[in-house]
């Protein structure tokens, strides 16, 4: 386990998946979902090199077929870690002969956690170390405890969107693949009240995602603002058809495979592409107040 801290927050992460394990405030408030197999055993997976599901669990590239698990191999891979400072740590995953059999690109994927007052900045850096163009998707999947304090319930909380937000909801099939349809996602006074039934059909995935969204309870003391870092999709989720006491705020770079299509990684819409020798970097953040 690895730890960074400042006067506002203490953050812990594991080598497996470089996954956050705790985000604790100076007053002892735990912001991060702590994992419970009855609802969801994970806490904050890092998504790479593919977001969510592949049709038939596979994709093609250059006429060959490859398999990847949901959210790629990053969540279950062992990262190396170096602590750059008391308030900053960096995890790294590099391609291996084993990974090349499922993802045929030479890469380095780094995740840097850095504290700035009561904000945790998460930087994803992807280096293409091969000779050809690399195709990938990535994202964050942090679960936030709801409620965050005693005396409040899940339904006391809302998600607040910026006034200029105009998100669209991507319509998914019952088995969680995009259908290609999208609909305006109406908000009342820029607010989405939380209720467990929102997630009965699995995740809410929004395109034209806002630059930020805030989880809070009117009258409550604590909340979390996600800053998406310009990633174009926002996933909202908890385990469907449960009373799970958390919600995931997920900035995504791309969508899963289209319904009924085994995607060619080189032609799938909205995947990121990175020329040989180049580097891609994005930073998203959590403001924990």
N, C-alpha and C positions, 0 to 999 in steps of 0.2 A: 504494500500500500504506500502511496506517495501523497504528500501533503504540502500545501502552500497556505499562507495566511497573511492578513494585514489587520488593521485595527477594526475592520468592519466584518470580515468574512474569513472563515476557515473552510478550505476546499480539499477534499480527498478524492483520489482516483486510483483505479487498479490498473495493473499492466494488461490484464485480459480486456481486449477491446478498447484500451485507454478510457474505460468507462468511468464517469463520475460516480462516486459512492456517497458523497455528502456535500451539501452546501449549508453551512451553519452560520447564523448571524452571531454578533457579539453578545446578544441577550439570550443565546441558546436556541433560538428558533431554527428548526430544521426545515429547509425549503424543498429539498429533493425527496421524492418518493423513495422509500427505503426497501422496496421489493417485498412481495408476498405472493407465493405461488397460487394462493386462492384467487388472486386478481391478475397479477403480472409480476413475474420474478425479476425482471430487469429494472434498471433505474434510469439510465440515460445512454442507450446505445449510440455509437457513432456509425453512420451509414456510409458505406463505400464498398465496392465501386458501382453499386446499383441500388436505386431506391425501390423498396417494397418488392413486389412479386414479378417474376417472369412467367409467361405462359408456358405451361408444361415444365417449369423450372429450368428453362434453358434458353439460349440465344444462339445465333449463328454469326460467324465472322470469317470472311475469306473462304466460304464454302464448307467450313467445319462447324460442328455443334459443340457447345460448351454448357456446363451447368453451374448455376450459382444458387445459394440459399437466399431466402428473403433478407433484404437489406445488405446482401453481399457477405463477404467473409470477414470484414473488419470487426464486427461485434464479437466474434469468437477467436480472433487472432491474438497472439501475444506480442505486444509492443515493447520496444526498449524505451527507457525513460532516462532523461537527464534533467536535473533541476538547475535551471539557469540562475535563479535567485529565490529569496524567501517567498516572493509573491508571484513566481513564474515557473512553469515546468513544461517540458516538451516531450511528447511521445512520438516514436517513429516506427513505421512498418515498411519493410522493403519486399519487393518481389523475391520469390524463392522458386526453385525447380518445381516444388509441389503446387504453388499458387499459379505458376505458368500453365499448368495443365487445365486449370479452370478459368484463367484470365490471362491471355497470352500477351501481356505487356510488361516491360521492365519499368518499374516505378518506385518512387519513394513517397509515402503518404505520412505527413506529419500533422500532429494535433498539439497546439500550444494553448495552455490555460494560463491566463494572466489576470491578476486582480488590479482593479483601479477603484479605490474607495469601496462602495457597495455594489460594484459591477464585476461580473466575471466575463471576460472576453475569451471566446473560443475561436481560434484561427486554424482553418484547414489549409494545408499547403500540399499540392500535388505536383511532383516533378516527373516529367516523362523522360526516362533514361534510355529509351529505345530509339530505333531508327525510323519508325513510322508514326502516324497520327494515333493518338490514344483516345478512347471513348469511355466516358464514365458518368456516373451520377453520384451525388453525395448529399448528406444532410445531417441534422441533429434530431434527437428523439428524447429530450429530457422530460421526465415525469415530475410534475410539481404537486406537492401535497395539497389536498383540499378537503377539509379546511386547514388553514395555517395556524389557527389559534383556537383555544378552548372557547366554548360558548357560541360557536358558529357552525353552520351546516354547509354541505356542498351547495345547496340551492340558494344560499345567501350570497354566493359569488357570481360575478359577471366577468365577461371579457370585453374590455373597452378598446374600440378601434379609433384611429385618428379620424377627425371630421371629414377629411377628403377621401376616405376609403370608399371604394366601389368594387368589392371582391365578387368573383363569380365562383359558384360551386361546381366542381368537376363531378359529373355523374358517374358512379361506379356500378358495376354489375354486382349481383349478390355474392359472387366469389371474389370480389375486390379487384376488378380490373376496370380501367377507364373505358367508357363506351364511346367517347368522342363527343358526347353531349355536355353542355354546361348551361347553367342557369344563373341569373342574378341572385346574389345571396343577401336578402333583405335584413337590415339592422334597424332596430328602433332606437333612435337617438344615439346611433353609433355604438350600441351595446348589445351583446348577446348574453342573456341570462343563462346560467348553467343549470342543467337538469340532466339526470342520468339517461333519460330517454333520447337525448340528442345523438347518442352513440349506439343506438340499437341496431343500426345498419352498418356499423363499423365507423371508420374514420370520416370526418368531414375534411375534404381537401379543397382548398381555395386557390384559385389562380388570380392574377393581378393582386398578389398578396400585399398587405399593408407593410410599411416599413417597421411597424411595431404593433404589439398588442399587449394589453395589461390585464393581468388576472388580479382581481381585488374584490373585497366585500365592502359595500358602502357602510361606513362606520367602523370597519376593521382597521387594525393598525398595520398589518403586514400584507404584502403582495409581491408580484413579480412582473416585470416588463420584459418581454422578449423583443430584441432588436434583430431583424432578420438579415441584416447585412446585404440587402438587395437580392437575396434568393427569391425566385419568382413564385414559389408555392408555399403554402402554409397548411400543415396537417394538424388537426385537433382530434384527440382520441383518448378514450379509455376502453378497457375490456367491454365489449358489447354485452348488453342485457345483464348488467351487474350494477351494484351500488358502489363501484370502486371509488375509494377516497383519494383520487388524484386525477389530473388531466395532463396529457402530453401536448406540448407546444413545439411543433416540428417544422423548422425551416428546411425546405427541399429545393434542390436544383432542378429536378425533373420529375416526371410521372412514371409509374410502373408501365409494364407492357400493355399494349392495347388488347382489349378483349378478343380472344380467338387468334391472335397473331403471335407467332414466334418471331421475335424481333431480330433483324440484322443490326448489330450494334453500330455499324457505320452509317446507317440510314434512319435509325429511330429518331423521330422528332424530339427536339429539346434536350437531348443528351449533350453534355459538354464534350468538346473535342480539343485536344491539346497537341500541337505539332511537336515533332521530335526535338528534344533538348530544351523545351520551354517549361515554364512553371505557372501554375494557377494557384491563386490564393483568395480566400474569402474569410471574413470575420463576422460572426454573429455573437450576440451578447445577452446576458441575463442581468437585469437590475433587480436586486433583492432588497426590498425595503420593509 
